[in-house]
């Protein structure tokens, strides 16, 4: 199944299960000053998870576009992207663990057709310090599901990723972890923001036994390791608690918050561990091969970065963001300029956005009509940024290479930013790629230069 078919099958199945399909929220969150972007499907639904009534009812589903720039340095491997779609479903005080786990299993095995023998799960081991019990209920449900499917359902407690890496899971179908299987926006129970919901979660993984994995893991490979054999497909969060100033209290009603990675499910369906070889990304990669005359196999990292970053920037433009030097516009600019820098390695020295952006629009406009509506405007915005940056790209790279012998300081990084338009993260990344030492104090040095520039600007306008 291609990604469009999986998205449609998911939403249709959720409707069959009594869910109302809601539209995606923009990538720029409304009424949430704590974050720049919509980074999960639950983010726009937070008021309802805390107890407000949703106008569409207590069972909801969608496919939500998300952007997480904290993953930007990981883009280039087979599974990380900054932009992605989350298939989501929510129960607001309606069904709970048993219904949720059964319906996700049914979707993966019956609707998508994944092999049950390749599906593994994790559950929460508990947190006695905060009075939160081990999630034996979810484990018992999974045991019943696996047993009915004729799959072994043995369990193992590994607590932390470090523990799992040291001892492995021994191929156990159900593994118990600690904070890895606790979900809240703070990350762990102790860091959970006061007033916000959270709870144990159960993650589902797909095993690729045929691919090579990091020999450092060897027999100790496990669900949450980074070797690439296990790919997380989805996460069912059981929101049972709210953090208070003194501890935790039960939510007025128990909720389910599910998010499944559309790209990863499509990759599993197609038998590839590479999410860039699916219908949402491969047309972009293929266009890059055509324009550059180079192959994906030889230029894997560059093509993955360009495909991901341009797709994310295009959706930001659809949602009204424009390249700028602060906030969301700065992130958009960073994505675009990083894509241009990698295109330089492919020999794409001329403006190539006009050839790539229509390909991106063509992938999404059937499902997201706003992409078709803003198509020409998006192309114009991205092309303008490419033209502006290419004028200084070569000069900036040449200037950076001049620091090869002496290393680069924060003050010199500021010159690259101020004169050549290099986002400072791009400069430090480029320096490290080129073997150029970066001052360990560069952040403070850069901040000093930025403050001095602001002072000069204020004086000039006094």
C-alpha positions as CSV (number, residue, x, y, z in Angstrom):
1,X,0.0,0.0,0.0
2,X,1.3,3.5,-0.7
3,X,1.0,6.2,1.9
4,X,-2.2,7.8,0.4
5,X,-3.9,4.4,0.5
6,X,-2.8,3.9,4.1
7,X,-4.0,7.3,5.2
8,X,-7.4,6.8,3.5
9,X,-7.7,3.2,5.0
10,X,-6.9,4.5,8.5
11,X,-9.5,7.3,8.4
12,X,-12.1,5.1,6.9
13,X,-11.5,2.4,9.6
14,X,-11.7,5.0,12.3
15,X,-15.0,6.2,11.0
16,X,-16.2,2.6,11.1
17,X,-15.1,2.5,14.7
18,X,-17.3,5.6,15.5
19,X,-14.8,8.4,15.2
20,X,-15.3,11.8,13.7
21,X,-12.5,12.9,11.3
22,X,-11.3,16.4,12.1
23,X,-9.2,18.6,9.8
24,X,-5.4,19.0,10.4
25,X,-4.3,22.0,12.5
26,X,-1.8,24.4,11.0
27,X,1.9,23.9,11.7
28,X,1.8,27.1,13.6
29,X,0.0,26.5,16.9
30,X,-2.7,28.9,18.0
31,X,-2.9,30.0,21.7
32,X,0.2,28.0,22.7
33,X,3.2,30.3,23.3
34,X,5.3,27.3,24.7
35,X,6.3,26.0,21.3
36,X,7.0,27.2,17.8
37,X,5.4,24.4,15.8
38,X,2.7,21.7,16.0
39,X,4.9,18.8,16.9
40,X,2.3,16.1,17.7
41,X,-1.2,15.2,16.9
42,X,-2.3,15.8,20.5
43,X,-1.0,19.3,20.7
44,X,-4.1,21.0,19.2
45,X,-6.3,18.8,21.3
46,X,-4.8,19.6,24.7
47,X,-7.9,21.5,26.1
48,X,-10.1,18.5,25.3
49,X,-7.7,16.0,26.8
50,X,-7.8,18.1,30.0
51,X,-11.6,17.9,30.1
52,X,-13.3,20.3,27.7
53,X,-15.9,18.9,25.4
54,X,-15.0,18.7,21.7
55,X,-17.7,19.8,19.3
56,X,-17.2,16.7,17.1
57,X,-17.7,14.3,20.0
58,X,-15.7,11.9,22.2
59,X,-14.1,9.8,19.4
60,X,-11.8,11.8,17.0
61,X,-9.4,10.9,14.3
62,X,-7.2,12.8,11.8
63,X,-3.9,12.9,9.9
64,X,-1.9,15.8,11.4
65,X,1.1,17.4,9.8
66,X,3.9,18.0,12.3
67,X,7.3,19.6,12.4
68,X,10.1,18.8,14.9
69,X,13.3,20.6,14.3
70,X,15.0,19.0,17.2
71,X,15.5,16.0,14.9
72,X,17.2,18.1,12.2
73,X,20.6,16.7,12.8
74,X,19.3,13.2,12.6
75,X,17.9,13.7,9.1
76,X,20.0,11.7,6.7
77,X,19.4,8.2,8.3
78,X,16.7,5.9,7.1
79,X,13.9,7.0,9.4
80,X,14.2,10.5,10.8
81,X,12.5,13.5,9.2
82,X,11.7,17.0,10.5
83,X,8.3,17.0,8.8
84,X,5.9,14.1,9.1
85,X,2.3,13.1,9.3
86,X,0.8,11.5,12.4
87,X,-2.3,9.3,12.0
88,X,-4.2,10.0,15.2
89,X,-7.2,8.9,17.2
90,X,-8.5,10.0,20.5
91,X,-11.0,8.8,23.0
92,X,-12.1,11.6,25.3
93,X,-13.5,9.7,28.3
94,X,-14.9,7.0,26.0
95,X,-13.0,3.7,25.4
96,X,-9.6,2.9,27.0
97,X,-6.7,0.4,26.7
98,X,-8.5,-2.7,25.5
99,X,-10.4,-1.1,22.6
100,X,-7.4,1.1,21.6
101,X,-4.8,-1.7,21.5
102,X,-7.1,-4.1,19.6
103,X,-8.1,-1.5,17.0
104,X,-4.5,-0.5,16.3
105,X,-3.5,-4.2,16.0
106,X,-6.4,-4.8,13.6
107,X,-5.5,-1.8,11.5
108,X,-1.8,-2.9,11.1
109,X,-2.5,-6.6,10.5
110,X,-5.9,-6.7,8.7
111,X,-6.0,-3.3,6.9
112,X,-2.3,-2.7,6.1
113,X,-1.4,-6.4,6.1
114,X,1.7,-6.4,8.3
115,X,3.1,-9.7,9.5
116,X,2.2,-10.3,13.2
117,X,5.5,-12.1,13.7
118,X,7.3,-8.8,13.0
119,X,5.4,-6.7,15.6
120,X,6.8,-6.0,19.0
121,X,5.6,-3.7,21.8
122,X,6.6,-1.9,24.9
123,X,4.8,-1.0,28.1
124,X,5.5,1.1,31.2
125,X,7.4,-0.5,34.0
126,X,6.0,1.8,36.7
127,X,7.3,4.7,38.8
128,X,7.1,3.9,42.5
129,X,8.6,7.2,43.5
130,X,5.6,9.0,42.1
131,X,3.0,6.3,43.1
132,X,2.4,5.1,39.5
133,X,2.0,1.4,39.1
134,X,3.4,-1.0,36.4
135,X,1.1,-1.2,33.4
136,X,0.3,-4.9,33.7
137,X,-3.1,-4.2,32.2
138,X,-1.7,-3.2,28.8
139,X,0.7,-6.1,28.9
140,X,-2.1,-8.5,29.6
141,X,-4.1,-7.1,26.6
142,X,-1.1,-7.5,24.3
143,X,-0.5,-11.1,25.6
144,X,-4.1,-12.0,24.6
145,X,-3.7,-10.3,21.2
146,X,-0.5,-12.1,20.4
147,X,-1.7,-15.4,21.7
148,X,-4.9,-15.2,19.6
149,X,-2.7,-14.5,16.5
150,X,-0.5,-17.5,17.3
151,X,2.5,-15.3,18.2
152,X,4.7,-15.8,21.2
153,X,4.0,-13.3,24.0
154,X,7.0,-13.6,26.4
155,X,7.9,-10.5,28.5
156,X,11.0,-8.9,29.8
157,X,11.8,-5.9,32.1
158,X,14.7,-3.8,30.9
159,X,13.7,-0.5,32.6
160,X,16.2,1.8,30.8
161,X,17.6,1.9,27.3
162,X,21.1,1.5,28.9
163,X,19.9,-1.6,30.7
164,X,18.4,-3.0,27.5
165,X,21.6,-2.3,25.6
166,X,23.6,-4.1,28.2
167,X,21.4,-7.2,28.5
168,X,19.1,-7.2,25.5
169,X,15.5,-8.3,25.4
170,X,16.2,-11.8,24.2
171,X,13.6,-11.4,21.5
172,X,10.8,-10.9,24.0
173,X,7.6,-9.7,22.4
174,X,6.7,-7.3,25.2
175,X,9.4,-5.2,26.9
176,X,8.8,-3.0,30.0
177,X,10.7,0.3,30.0
178,X,10.7,3.2,32.5
179,X,10.6,6.9,31.3
180,X,10.7,5.8,27.7
181,X,7.1,4.6,28.1
182,X,5.8,7.5,30.1
183,X,4.3,10.3,28.0
184,X,3.9,14.0,28.8
185,X,5.2,17.2,27.2
186,X,7.9,17.4,29.8
187,X,9.4,14.0,28.9
188,X,9.4,12.4,32.3
189,X,7.2,12.4,35.4
190,X,9.5,14.7,37.4
191,X,9.7,17.1,34.4
192,X,6.0,17.0,33.7
193,X,4.5,20.6,33.6
194,X,2.1,21.4,36.4
195,X,-1.5,21.3,35.1
196,X,-0.8,19.1,32.1
197,X,-2.0,15.5,31.4
198,X,0.2,12.5,31.0
199,X,0.3,8.8,31.5
200,X,1.8,5.4,30.6
201,X,2.1,4.5,26.9
202,X,2.5,1.5,24.8
203,X,4.6,1.7,21.7
204,X,4.4,-0.7,18.7
205,X,7.6,-1.6,16.7
206,X,8.2,-3.4,13.4
207,X,11.2,-5.6,13.2
208,X,13.4,-5.7,10.1
209,X,15.5,-8.9,10.7
210,X,17.1,-8.9,7.3
211,X,19.0,-5.6,7.6
212,X,22.5,-5.3,9.2
213,X,22.5,-3.6,12.5
214,X,25.1,-1.9,14.6
215,X,27.5,-4.6,15.8
216,X,27.9,-2.7,19.1
217,X,24.4,-4.1,20.0
218,X,24.9,-7.6,18.7
219,X,22.7,-10.0,20.6
220,X,21.6,-7.1,22.8
221,X,19.4,-5.4,20.1
222,X,16.1,-4.2,21.6
223,X,13.0,-2.3,20.7
224,X,14.4,1.2,21.6
225,X,18.0,0.8,20.3
226,X,19.3,2.9,17.4
227,X,20.5,0.2,15.2
228,X,17.7,0.5,12.7
229,X,16.2,-3.0,13.0
230,X,13.2,-1.9,15.1
231,X,11.2,1.0,13.7
232,X,8.5,2.5,15.9
233,X,5.1,2.6,14.1
234,X,2.8,4.1,16.7
235,X,2.3,5.0,20.3
236,X,-0.9,4.7,22.4
237,X,-0.8,7.1,25.3
238,X,-3.2,6.4,28.2
239,X,-3.8,9.8,29.8
240,X,-4.8,9.0,33.3
241,X,-3.0,11.7,35.4
242,X,-2.6,15.4,35.8
243,X,0.5,16.8,37.4
244,X,-0.2,19.1,40.4
245,X,2.1,21.2,42.5
246,X,2.3,18.3,45.1
247,X,2.2,15.2,42.8
248,X,-0.3,13.5,40.6
249,X,-4.0,13.3,40.6
250,X,-6.4,11.2,38.3
251,X,-7.8,13.1,35.4
252,X,-11.6,13.6,35.6
253,X,-11.9,11.2,32.7
254,X,-9.4,8.7,31.2
255,X,-8.3,9.5,27.6
256,X,-6.5,7.8,24.8
257,X,-4.1,9.7,22.6
258,X,-2.7,7.7,19.7
259,X,-0.2,8.8,17.1
260,X,1.1,6.6,14.3
261,X,3.8,7.5,11.8
262,X,2.3,7.4,8.4
263,X,5.7,7.3,6.6
264,X,7.0,4.5,8.9
265,X,3.8,2.4,8.5
266,X,4.1,2.8,4.7
267,X,7.7,1.8,4.8
268,X,6.9,-1.4,6.7
269,X,4.0,-2.1,4.3
270,X,6.4,-1.8,1.4
271,X,9.1,-4.0,3.1
272,X,11.7,-1.3,3.3
273,X,13.3,0.2,6.4
274,X,14.0,3.4,4.4
275,X,11.1,5.9,4.8
276,X,12.5,7.9,1.8
277,X,11.5,5.1,-0.5
278,X,7.8,5.6,-0.1
279,X,5.3,7.6,-2.1
280,X,5.5,10.7,0.1
281,X,9.2,11.2,-0.5
282,X,10.5,9.1,-3.3
283,X,9.1,11.3,-6.1
284,X,11.2,14.2,-4.6
285,X,14.3,12.0,-4.5
286,X,13.7,10.8,-8.0
287,X,13.4,14.4,-9.2
288,X,16.7,15.2,-7.5
289,X,18.3,12.2,-9.3
290,X,17.0,13.5,-12.6
291,X,18.2,17.1,-12.0
292,X,21.6,16.2,-10.6
293,X,22.4,13.2,-12.8
294,X,23.5,11.4,-9.6
295,X,22.1,8.4,-7.9
296,X,20.4,8.1,-4.5
297,X,22.7,5.3,-3.6
298,X,25.8,7.5,-4.0
299,X,24.3,10.7,-2.6
300,X,21.9,9.3,0.0
301,X,22.4,11.8,2.8
302,X,22.2,14.9,0.6
303,X,19.0,13.7,-1.2
304,X,17.3,12.8,2.1
305,X,18.1,16.2,3.7
306,X,16.9,18.1,0.6
307,X,13.7,16.1,0.3
308,X,12.8,16.4,3.9
309,X,13.7,20.1,4.4
310,X,12.0,21.3,1.2
311,X,8.8,19.4,2.1
312,X,8.7,20.9,5.5
313,X,9.4,24.4,4.2
314,X,6.7,24.1,1.6
315,X,4.1,23.2,4.3
316,X,5.3,26.1,6.4
317,X,4.7,28.4,3.5
318,X,1.2,26.8,3.0
319,X,0.4,27.7,6.6
320,X,1.6,31.3,6.1
321,X,5.2,31.3,7.4
322,X,7.8,33.4,5.5
323,X,11.6,33.2,5.8
324,X,12.8,35.6,8.5
325,X,15.5,36.1,11.1
326,X,13.5,35.1,14.1
327,X,10.9,32.5,15.4
328,X,9.2,30.3,12.9
329,X,10.6,32.2,9.9
330,X,14.1,31.6,11.1
331,X,13.6,27.9,11.3
332,X,12.0,28.0,7.8
333,X,15.1,29.9,6.5
334,X,17.4,27.4,8.2
335,X,15.6,24.5,6.5
336,X,15.8,26.1,3.1
337,X,19.4,27.2,3.3
338,X,20.5,23.8,4.6
339,X,18.8,22.2,1.6
340,X,20.5,24.6,-0.7
341,X,23.9,23.8,0.9
342,X,23.4,20.1,0.3
343,X,22.2,20.8,-3.2
344,X,25.6,22.4,-3.8
345,X,27.2,19.0,-3.1
346,X,25.0,17.5,-5.8
347,X,26.2,20.0,-8.3
348,X,22.9,21.8,-8.4
349,X,24.5,25.2,-8.6
350,X,21.5,26.9,-10.4
351,X,18.1,27.5,-8.9
352,X,16.3,24.2,-8.6
353,X,13.4,25.0,-6.3
354,X,11.0,25.7,-9.3
355,X,11.5,22.1,-10.4
356,X,11.2,20.5,-6.9
357,X,8.4,22.4,-5.2
358,X,5.7,21.4,-7.8
359,X,6.6,17.8,-7.2
360,X,6.0,18.3,-3.5
361,X,2.7,20.0,-4.2
362,X,1.6,17.1,-6.5
363,X,2.2,14.6,-3.7
364,X,-0.2,16.3,-1.2
365,X,-2.7,18.5,-3.0
366,X,-5.3,15.7,-3.5
367,X,-5.6,15.1,0.3
368,X,-4.8,18.7,1.4
369,X,-6.7,21.1,-0.8
370,X,-4.9,24.1,0.8
371,X,-1.7,22.9,-0.8
372,X,-3.3,23.2,-4.3
373,X,-4.8,26.5,-3.3
374,X,-1.5,28.1,-2.3
375,X,0.7,26.2,-4.9
376,X,2.0,29.2,-6.9
377,X,2.4,31.4,-3.8
378,X,4.5,28.7,-2.1
379,X,6.7,28.3,-5.2
380,X,7.3,32.0,-5.3
381,X,8.2,32.3,-1.6
382,X,10.7,29.4,-1.8
383,X,12.3,30.5,-5.1
384,X,12.8,34.0,-3.8
385,X,14.7,32.6,-0.8
386,X,16.8,30.3,-2.9
387,X,17.8,33.2,-5.2
388,X,18.8,35.4,-2.3
389,X,20.9,32.8,-0.6
390,X,22.7,31.5,-3.7
391,X,24.2,34.9,-4.3
392,X,26.2,34.6,-1.1
393,X,26.6,30.8,-0.7
394,X,29.9,30.4,-2.5
395,X,31.4,33.5,-0.8
396,X,30.3,32.3,2.7
397,X,31.8,28.8,2.2
398,X,35.0,30.3,0.9
399,X,35.1,32.5,4.0
400,X,34.5,29.6,6.3
401,X,37.3,27.6,4.7
402,X,39.7,30.4,5.4
403,X,39.4,29.5,9.1
404,X,40.6,26.0,8.5
405,X,44.0,26.6,10.1
406,X,43.0,28.8,13.0
407,X,39.6,27.5,13.8
408,X,36.4,29.6,14.0
409,X,35.2,31.8,16.8
410,X,31.7,33.0,17.7
411,X,32.7,36.5,16.4
412,X,33.6,35.0,13.0
413,X,30.4,32.9,13.0
414,X,28.5,36.2,13.5
415,X,30.2,37.7,10.4
416,X,29.0,34.7,8.4
417,X,25.5,35.2,9.8
418,X,25.4,39.0,9.4
419,X,27.3,39.4,6.1
420,X,26.6,36.1,4.3
421,X,23.2,35.1,5.7
422,X,24.5,31.8,7.1
423,X,22.3,30.6,10.0
424,X,24.8,30.0,12.8
425,X,23.7,26.3,13.1
426,X,24.5,25.9,9.4
427,X,28.0,27.5,9.9
428,X,28.9,25.3,12.8
429,X,27.7,22.2,11.0
430,X,29.6,23.1,7.9
431,X,32.7,23.8,10.0
432,X,32.6,20.4,11.6
433,X,32.0,18.7,8.2
434,X,35.1,20.4,6.9
435,X,37.2,19.5,9.9
436,X,37.4,23.1,11.1
437,X,37.7,23.6,14.9
438,X,34.9,25.6,16.5
439,X,35.6,27.6,19.6
440,X,34.0,25.9,22.7
441,X,32.8,29.4,23.7
442,X,31.3,30.2,20.3
443,X,27.7,30.5,21.7
444,X,28.7,33.2,24.2
445,X,30.9,35.0,21.7
446,X,28.2,35.0,19.1
447,X,25.7,36.3,21.7
448,X,28.1,39.2,22.5
449,X,28.3,40.2,18.9
450,X,24.5,40.0,18.5
451,X,24.1,42.2,21.6
452,X,26.6,44.7,20.3
453,X,24.8,44.9,17.0
454,X,21.5,45.6,18.7
455,X,23.1,48.4,20.7
456,X,24.5,50.0,17.6
457,X,21.1,49.8,15.9
458,X,19.4,51.4,18.9
459,X,22.0,54.2,19.0
460,X,21.5,54.8,15.3
461,X,17.7,55.3,15.8
462,X,17.9,57.2,19.0
